[in-house]
Amino acid sequence: MFLQAFIMALLAMLSKCGMPMWSRWSLGMGAPLIAGFLNGIIMGDIPYGLQMGASIMLVYVGVAVIGGAISADPMLGGWLGVTASMMAHSDPQVGITVATTLGVLGSVISPFERTLNTTWVARAHKYAEDGNTKGVQLMATIAPMLVAFVIYFIPGFIMLYFGAPALESILAKVPAKVTTALATVGHILPALGLGMLMNLLFKSSLVPFLIFGFVATAYLKLGTMPVAFIGVGFAIMHYMYSRKESAQ
């Protein structure tokens, strides 16, 4: 448990401060799905990790960062929420509620972190005026990581190492009605995430594909993978026909 808490708190910190920045986007290190996969490897239960990560990923799939302002923090909620839920051996739907709560907390902490980091920007300007390139590099890399270490790693490690067993014992004592309510909320939140995504990407020409996907899932009872492959096929067809029309 110590090693798992240490690794996941460290990765949560690195994903938050973007070191290196390309890992967040190219490798998807900010995604809850990756957190679930890595936790699954550590715990020796990859299917459970992917199920937990994918469930929480649906909540944040439509989150858009505009001007640095976010309503919820998918990285902090994803990494710490996924890890805490898995260490407590909770149901993925209950884990969604835990991760979402941490995500909201992360959205409050992020502005505080950025405010502290303005100190290093002022010092970097001074080093630049003096021609001290090493000083500028330190202010741009190491100094923000020290802030992230204090704000994210230390509380995250303490929460995972000491909080996960407490969460497990609490969930074991919680009445079935409360657990059912948490699971119900967990079912609603992914729908909200998908709704946010549709709000960003909605086009009237794509409505038929939405209907096909709904019918395949709700009435034909197809699994995730068959629906995904059908969606890929439709996407390729849409791209090919759209390209032909634009060429004409």
N, C-alpha and C positions, 0 to 999 in steps of 0.2 A: 504493500500500500504506500509506503514511503516513496519508493522509486516512481510509482505511477503518479502520485501527487506532485512530486518534484518535476517530472518531465512535462506533465500537462500544464502546470503553473508556469513553467519556463516558456513553453510554446505559446501559451496565451499572452504572455508578456511580449514575446517576439512578434507575434501577429499584430498586436496592438501598436507597437512602435515601428512596425514595418522594416525590420532588419533581417535580411535585405528586403527592400520594397517589392522586388519582382516576385519573391516567393508568395506574397499574398495573392497576386493575380495569376501568375503563370502556373504555380503549383496548387492554387486554391487553398493555401494554408489558413485563410480566414474563414473557411467554410466549416460548419458543424459536422458535415458528412465526413470530412477528413479527420476531425477529432474523434468521431465515432469509430472510424476504421482503425486509427492508431490505438485507441483504447481497447478495441477488440483484439488486436494483436497482443497487447500487454496482458490482457485477461484470458487469452486463449479462447475467445468466443467472438470471432469476427462477424458471424451473422447477427448476433445481438448488437454489436457495435454499429454495424451498418443500419440496422433497423432503428436504433436510437438516433443516430446521426441524421438519417434521412427524414425521420419524423420531425426533428427540430429544424432541419434545413427548410422544410416547407413553410415554416412560420416566417422565415427571413428571406424567402426567395424573391419577394417583391419590394424589399427595403431598398430605397435609393438614397444615396448620400449626395445632398445638394448643398454646395458651399460649406461642406464640413459639418453641417447640422444633421443629426440623425435622431429619430424618435426611439430607436432601440439599437442596442449594440450587438450585432450578430456574432462578433468575434469573442467578446467576453462571455456573453450568454451561451454561445456555442461551445467553446472550449471548457469553461468551468461548469456550465450546466450539464453538458453531456457526461463529463467525467464524474461529477457528483452523483448524478442519477444512476450511472452504471455502477459506481462503487457501492451505492445503496441498493443495487439490484432492483430498481423500481421498474414499473411498467413504462414503456416509451411514451404513452399518452400522459402519464403523471410527470414524466421527465420534461415534457414540453412546458408544463406550468412552471417548473423549477427554472428551466433555462430562460423562459420569457421574463420571469421576475429578475433574474440576474442581468438580462439584457437591458431592462429599464434602468437598473442601478448603474450599468455601464454608461448609459447615455448621460447620466448625471455626473459621473466621474470624468468623462472625456474632456469637457470644457475646463475643468480644474487642472487637468494635466497640461492642456495647451496653454493655459495662462502661465503656469510655471515655466514652460519651455520658452516663453518670450524672453526670459532672462538670458538664455544662451544665445538668442538671436542678437541681442544688444552687445554681448561680449564678442560674438563673431564679427560684428561690424567693426568693433574696435581693433580686433586682431587683423582684419582685412586692411584697415587704414595703416597699420604698422607693418604690413607685408608679411605677417606671420601665418603662413599657410597651414602649418601643423595645428596652430591654435584654432583656426577656422574648422579644420577637419574634426578636431576633438569636440568642438561645440555642436557640430552637425551630426555627430554619431554617438560618441561615448556619453556625453552629458545627458541627452534625452533618454538614453537607456538606463542611466542611474535613476532618473525620475520614475521611469516605467517599472524599474525593479522595486522601488519603494511602494509605488501605488498599486501595482498589479501582481507582481510575483509574491511578495511577502504575504499580503492578505489572501491571495489565491491559494497559496500552499497551505496556510493555516486553515482556511475554510475546507479544503479538500481532505487534508490529513486528519483533522479533528471533527469536521462537520459531517463528512460522509457517513461515519458510523452512527452519529447522532440522528442524521436524516433517516437512516435505515431503521433505527429503533423507533423513531417517531411514526414512520409509515406503517410499521408493524402494529402499533397501538392505535392508529387512527381507525375510527369506525368505518365500516364498509360503505355507508352512505356518503361520507366525506370523500373517500377514495373514488367512488363512482362520480361524484361531482367534479373532482379534479380531472378525471379521465374525460368527462364530457367537455370541460373547458379545453382540454388538450385536443379533442376532435374539432372544436370550433376554430381554434387558432390557426391551424394549417389552411383552412378554408379562407380565413382572413388574409393570410399571406399570399395565397393564389389570387384572391380578389385584388390585392394591391398590384400584383404582377400584371393582371389583365388590364387594370386601369392605366398602366404604363404602356403596354404593348397593344392595346385593343385596336383592331381594324375590322370594319364591317365585313371585309372580304374573307376574314379568317373565322367568322362565326360558324360556317358549316363544319370546319374541323373540330371546333369545340363540341358541336352536337354529336359528331361521330365518336369522339372520345368519351363523352358522357354515356352514350348508348352502349358502347363496348364495355364500359366499366359497370354501369348500373344494371343493365338488362342482360347483356351477354355474359356477365360475370368473368370477364377476362382478367388475367393477372397483370401486374405492373409491366413485366417484360414484354408480353405480346402487345399491349397497348403502346409501349414505347417504340417497338419496331414498326407498328402500323403508323405511328406519328412520324417516324423517320421517313418512311415511304411516302407519306403525304407531303412532307416538307420538301423532299427531292422533286416530286412531281410539281409542286407549286413553284419551286425555283426554276425548273426547266421551262415550264409554260410561261412564267412571267418574263423570263429572259427572251423567249421567242417573240412575245408580244412587243417588248421594248425594242427588239431588233427590227421589227417591221415598221 
